[in-house]
Amino acid sequence: DLFDRKWEVELTHNELAMTLTRTLDDFMVDLETFLDEFMLKKTVDALVAATVVFYVKCLLLKSEKHNNNKVPYFGDVAKALERMDRDVKTMKEYFDGLAEGMPALVKVIEKEFSVLLTLQELMRVAAKLSESDASDFILVLHKRVKDINITKHVVGDLWHLVQPTEERSVWEITESLEESLLAVCPPEPAKTAGDRLNVPGLRLDETLAKLCIESKRKRPVHVGTLEKMVTTMKNNWAASEGEN
């Protein structure tokens, strides 16, 4: 599996990411055979989004399963982040190759893969491997997910993976930014399932909301606060969940 010990220690040539791109390439043969040009481009756009969502989901599920609040999930955080860099490069290069025949795909790739770069930089900050300001990248993440409760959960999950002893601290940092984050991205009305991306695995925000709502991991936050946040997310995503 992605992010397990074998991925970190043994698969030094990013074999899992390469397997993913080979599977996509096999799939592309059928798509090019049976779809017209318009539908092919729309389908490839969706594949880019689905690939990023899948990778993020795999990462955050490891945080959910990590029960130690004192040591990182990874045996060697620096090595794991290197492995992630190469995974992302492998996946992006595959889609960049497809973009040579689909120029409009370039913007889709940049948008979707930017969230992986943001998560990676937040993990580097957490691991003391970057001098970037966590606040800057928390803001970048929030602009993408546009839900303050999701932002808090995801940032906490990243710290739990690489620097669990400071998860409470980063939660407090995110809370201190709440007014600014909400000013940049005001709360939206209840999410609806009416757009073209309402297919499980294509919407990052919806996937993250589901992970947060279903999370059973103990977090360094008052239980009542967490319950209130989860209730808010359930209400906000009720329309979307009802159709999936």
C-alpha positions as CSV (number, residue, x, y, z in Angstrom):
1,D,0.0,0.0,0.0
2,L,1.0,3.6,-0.5
3,F,2.7,5.0,2.7
4,D,3.2,1.7,4.4
5,R,6.6,0.5,5.6
6,K,7.4,-1.3,2.3
7,W,6.6,1.9,0.4
8,E,8.9,3.8,2.6
9,V,11.9,1.4,2.9
10,E,11.9,-1.1,0.1
11,L,10.2,0.5,-3.0
12,T,13.0,2.9,-3.7
13,H,12.0,3.5,-7.3
14,N,8.5,4.6,-6.5
15,E,7.0,1.4,-8.0
16,L,3.5,2.0,-6.6
17,A,3.2,5.4,-8.4
18,M,4.5,3.8,-11.6
19,T,2.0,1.0,-11.3
20,L,-0.7,3.6,-11.0
21,T,0.4,5.4,-14.1
22,R,0.7,2.1,-16.0
23,T,-2.9,1.3,-15.0
24,L,-4.0,4.7,-16.2
25,D,-2.2,4.2,-19.5
26,D,-3.9,0.9,-20.1
27,F,-7.2,2.6,-19.4
28,M,-6.4,5.4,-21.8
29,V,-6.1,2.9,-24.7
30,D,-9.8,2.0,-24.3
31,L,-10.8,5.6,-23.8
32,E,-9.1,6.7,-27.0
33,T,-10.9,3.9,-28.8
34,F,-14.4,4.4,-27.6
35,L,-14.8,8.1,-26.7
36,D,-15.0,11.1,-29.0
37,E,-12.5,14.0,-28.5
38,F,-14.8,16.1,-26.2
39,M,-15.6,13.2,-23.9
40,L,-12.0,12.0,-23.9
41,K,-10.8,15.4,-22.6
42,K,-13.5,15.5,-19.9
43,T,-12.6,12.0,-18.8
44,V,-8.9,12.8,-18.6
45,D,-9.7,15.9,-16.5
46,A,-11.6,13.6,-14.1
47,L,-8.7,11.1,-14.0
48,V,-6.3,13.9,-12.9
49,A,-8.7,14.9,-10.1
50,A,-9.3,11.3,-9.1
51,T,-5.6,10.5,-8.9
52,V,-4.9,13.4,-6.6
53,V,-7.9,12.6,-4.4
54,F,-6.9,9.0,-4.2
55,Y,-3.3,9.9,-3.1
56,V,-4.5,12.4,-0.5
57,K,-7.0,9.9,0.9
58,C,-4.4,7.2,1.2
59,L,-2.1,9.6,3.1
60,L,-4.8,10.8,5.6
61,L,-6.0,7.3,6.3
62,K,-2.5,6.5,7.6
63,S,-2.9,9.3,10.0
64,E,-6.3,7.9,11.1
65,K,-4.6,4.5,11.9
66,H,-1.6,6.0,13.7
67,N,-2.3,5.7,17.4
68,N,1.0,7.0,18.8
69,N,0.9,10.6,19.9
70,K,4.6,10.7,20.7
71,V,6.4,9.4,17.6
72,P,5.8,10.0,13.8
73,Y,4.0,7.4,11.7
74,F,7.0,7.2,9.3
75,G,10.2,5.6,10.4
76,D,12.2,8.2,8.6
77,V,10.2,11.3,7.9
78,A,12.8,12.9,5.5
79,K,13.0,9.7,3.5
80,A,9.2,9.5,3.3
81,L,8.9,13.0,2.1
82,E,11.5,12.3,-0.6
83,R,9.4,9.3,-1.6
84,M,6.3,11.5,-1.8
85,D,8.2,14.0,-4.0
86,R,9.0,11.3,-6.5
87,D,5.5,9.8,-6.4
88,V,4.1,13.2,-7.2
89,K,6.6,13.8,-9.9
90,T,5.9,10.4,-11.5
91,M,2.1,11.0,-11.6
92,K,2.4,14.5,-12.8
93,E,4.8,13.6,-15.6
94,Y,2.4,11.0,-16.8
95,F,-0.4,13.6,-17.2
96,D,2.0,16.2,-18.6
97,G,2.7,13.7,-21.4
98,L,-1.1,13.5,-22.1
99,A,-1.2,17.3,-22.1
100,E,1.0,17.5,-25.2
101,G,-2.1,16.5,-27.2
102,M,-4.6,18.3,-24.9
103,P,-3.3,21.8,-24.2
104,A,-6.2,22.7,-21.9
105,L,-5.2,19.8,-19.6
106,V,-2.2,21.9,-18.4
107,K,-4.3,24.1,-16.2
108,V,-6.2,21.2,-14.8
109,I,-2.9,19.5,-13.8
110,E,-1.6,22.6,-12.2
111,K,-4.8,23.1,-10.2
112,E,-5.2,19.5,-9.0
113,F,-1.5,18.8,-8.2
114,S,-1.1,22.1,-6.4
115,V,-2.9,20.6,-3.4
116,L,-0.3,17.8,-3.1
117,L,2.5,20.4,-3.1
118,T,0.7,22.3,-0.4
119,L,0.3,19.2,1.8
120,Q,3.9,18.2,1.2
121,E,5.2,21.7,2.3
122,L,3.0,21.6,5.4
123,M,4.5,18.2,6.3
124,R,8.0,19.6,5.8
125,V,7.2,22.5,8.1
126,A,5.8,20.1,10.7
127,A,9.0,18.0,10.5
128,K,11.3,21.1,10.8
129,L,12.5,20.4,7.2
130,S,11.3,23.7,5.9
131,E,11.5,27.3,7.1
132,S,8.2,28.2,5.5
133,D,5.5,29.7,7.7
134,A,2.8,27.1,8.4
135,S,0.2,29.9,8.4
136,D,0.9,30.7,4.8
137,F,0.3,27.2,3.6
138,I,-2.7,26.6,5.9
139,L,-4.2,29.6,4.1
140,V,-3.4,28.0,0.7
141,L,-5.0,24.8,1.8
142,H,-8.1,26.6,3.1
143,K,-8.6,28.4,-0.2
144,R,-8.9,25.0,-1.8
145,V,-11.2,23.2,0.6
146,K,-13.2,26.3,1.7
147,D,-14.4,24.6,4.9
148,I,-12.7,25.7,8.2
149,N,-13.5,22.5,10.0
150,I,-11.9,20.4,7.2
151,T,-8.9,22.7,7.2
152,K,-8.4,22.1,11.0
153,H,-8.7,18.4,10.7
154,V,-6.4,17.9,7.7
155,V,-3.7,20.1,9.1
156,G,-3.9,18.2,12.4
157,D,-3.7,14.9,10.5
158,L,-0.5,16.0,8.7
159,W,1.2,17.0,12.0
160,H,0.0,13.7,13.5
161,L,1.9,11.9,10.8
162,V,5.2,13.6,11.2
163,Q,5.3,15.6,14.4
164,P,2.4,14.3,16.6
165,T,3.7,16.0,19.8
166,E,2.9,19.3,18.2
167,E,-0.5,18.5,16.8
168,R,-2.2,20.5,19.6
169,S,0.0,23.5,18.8
170,V,-0.8,23.6,15.1
171,W,-4.5,23.1,15.9
172,E,-4.2,26.3,18.0
173,I,-2.4,28.1,15.2
174,T,-5.2,27.2,12.8
175,E,-7.8,28.3,15.2
176,S,-6.0,31.6,15.7
177,L,-6.2,32.1,11.9
178,E,-9.9,31.3,11.7
179,E,-11.1,34.9,11.3
180,S,-8.6,35.5,8.5
181,L,-9.4,32.2,6.8
182,L,-13.1,32.9,6.9
183,A,-12.6,36.4,5.5
184,V,-10.7,35.0,2.6
185,C,-13.1,32.2,2.0
186,P,-16.5,32.9,3.6
187,P,-18.6,29.9,4.6
188,E,-20.6,28.6,1.7
189,P,-24.3,27.4,1.7
190,A,-24.9,23.7,2.3
191,K,-23.0,21.7,-0.3
192,T,-25.1,20.4,-3.1
193,A,-24.6,17.4,-5.4
194,G,-25.7,19.1,-8.6
195,D,-22.4,19.7,-10.4
196,R,-20.6,17.5,-12.8
197,L,-18.0,16.4,-10.3
198,N,-20.4,14.8,-8.0
199,V,-19.0,11.4,-8.5
200,P,-17.3,9.7,-5.5
201,G,-13.6,10.2,-5.7
202,L,-13.6,13.3,-7.8
203,R,-14.3,16.1,-5.4
204,L,-11.4,16.7,-2.9
205,D,-13.5,18.7,-0.5
206,E,-16.2,16.1,-0.3
207,T,-13.7,13.3,0.2
208,L,-12.0,15.2,3.0
209,A,-15.3,16.0,4.6
210,K,-16.2,12.3,4.6
211,L,-12.9,11.4,6.2
212,C,-13.3,14.0,8.9
213,I,-16.9,13.0,9.7
214,E,-15.9,9.3,9.9
215,S,-12.7,9.8,11.9
216,K,-12.5,7.9,15.2
217,R,-9.0,9.1,16.0
218,K,-8.4,10.8,19.4
219,R,-7.4,14.4,18.8
220,P,-5.8,16.8,21.2
221,V,-9.0,18.9,21.3
222,H,-11.9,19.0,23.7
223,V,-14.5,16.3,22.8
224,G,-17.4,18.7,22.8
225,T,-15.6,20.9,20.3
226,L,-14.9,18.0,18.0
227,E,-18.6,16.9,18.2
228,K,-19.8,20.4,17.4
229,M,-17.4,20.5,14.4
230,V,-18.5,17.1,13.1
231,T,-22.2,18.1,13.4
232,T,-21.5,21.2,11.4
233,M,-19.8,19.2,8.7
234,K,-22.6,16.6,8.6
235,N,-25.2,19.4,8.1
236,N,-23.1,21.2,5.5
237,W,-22.5,18.1,3.5
238,A,-25.9,16.4,4.0
239,A,-27.2,17.1,0.5
240,S,-24.0,15.7,-1.0
241,E,-24.0,12.6,1.1
242,G,-27.6,11.9,0.4
243,E,-27.0,11.5,-3.3
244,N,-23.9,9.3,-3.0
